[in-house]
Amino acid sequence: MPTEKELPRYTSHKTVHALKIQDIHEYDDGGGLITPSLNAYASFQVDKGYMEKHQPQVGGYYVVYKDGYTSWSPAIAFEDGYTLVE
């Protein structure tokens, strides 16, 4: 397997919308309720597919890309790659 230094290097240039996750409540049907760390935003539901695919964790980020695709990112990766646009 090639090492990190042997692989091509990329930088991010994307603009995304995201919320840091304070809490996640998992429902019996596999879906979940995500509570953002910013009080200005209400908790919102995600479906079973999102939960299974992304396996979000508290402290990470719920991310929405320009094309509407939703994802999850660990805090360290997100904070190293993105800067808040005021």
CORWONOR-V66084 format. One record per residue. N is the residue number from 0. RES is the residue in one small letter. NEAR is the number of other C-alpha atoms within 8 Angstrom. D_CENTER is the distance of its C-alpha to the mean C-alpha in Angstrom with 1 decimal. Layout:
<<N	RES	NEAR	D_CENTER> <N	RES	NEAR	D_CENTER>>
This chain:
<<0	m	2	27.7> <1	p	5	27.3> <2	t	6	26.2> <3	e	5	23.6> <4	k	5	26.5> <5	e	6	27.9> <6	l	7	25.0> <7	p	5	24.5> <8	r	4	22.2> <9	y	4	19.7> <10	t	4	18.1> <11	s	5	15.3> <12	h	4	16.7> <13	k	4	14.1> <14	t	6	13.4> <15	v	8	10.2> <16	h	7	9.5> <17	a	8	6.8> <18	l	10	7.5> <19	k	12	7.6> <20	i	15	8.2> <21	q	10	11.9> <22	d	9	12.9> <23	i	11	12.4> <24	h	7	15.7> <25	e	8	16.3> <26	y	8	19.0> <27	d	5	21.9> <28	d	5	21.2> <29	g	10	17.9> <30	g	14	15.7> <31	g	13	14.0> <32	l	12	13.9> <33	i	13	11.0> <34	t	11	12.6> <35	p	13	11.1> <36	s	9	12.8> <37	l	7	14.5> <38	n	6	17.5> <39	a	4	18.0> <40	y	6	15.4> <41	a	7	16.3> <42	s	8	14.6> <43	f	7	13.7> <44	q	8	14.0> <45	v	10	12.1> <46	d	9	14.5> <47	k	10	15.5> <48	g	7	14.4> <49	y	11	10.7> <50	m	13	11.3> <51	e	8	13.5> <52	k	6	11.7> <53	h	8	8.2> <54	q	8	9.7> <55	p	10	7.1> <56	q	8	8.8> <57	v	8	10.0> <58	g	9	9.5> <59	g	13	5.9> <60	y	14	3.4> <61	y	13	3.2> <62	v	12	4.1> <63	v	11	7.8> <64	y	10	10.1> <65	k	7	13.9> <66	d	4	15.0> <67	g	6	13.0> <68	y	7	10.8> <69	t	8	7.6> <70	s	9	4.9> <71	w	11	2.4> <72	s	11	3.7> <73	p	10	6.7> <74	a	10	8.2> <75	i	6	11.1> <76	a	8	9.9> <77	f	11	7.9> <78	e	8	10.9> <79	d	6	13.3> <80	g	7	12.4> <81	y	6	11.9> <82	t	5	14.4> <83	l	4	14.4> <84	v	3	16.8> <85	e	2	19.3>>
